[in-house]
Amino acid sequence: MKKQDALNYFKGVKKDVALAAGRVPGAVSQWGNVIPKGAAENIEMATKGRKGALKVNLDDYDKYGNPTN
């Protein structure tokens, strides 16, 4: 999952991204372009069933690897 997609979904509010990801707000700033897989899975679960729900794209992790945090 791309960080920008999550930020767009949560209207740029990093605190909301962090809450959905189960992380502290400072972690969001440390992520690169791709959200760590565990955090992305949490965001997917948090947005499931909502308009524009986010999904983990495994191709992102094949291409960029799995970042930490």
Secondary structure, 3 states (H helix, E strand, C coil): CEHHHHHHHCCCCHHHHHHHHCCCHHHHHHCCCECCHHHHHHHHHHHCCCCCCCCCCHHHHHHHCCCCC
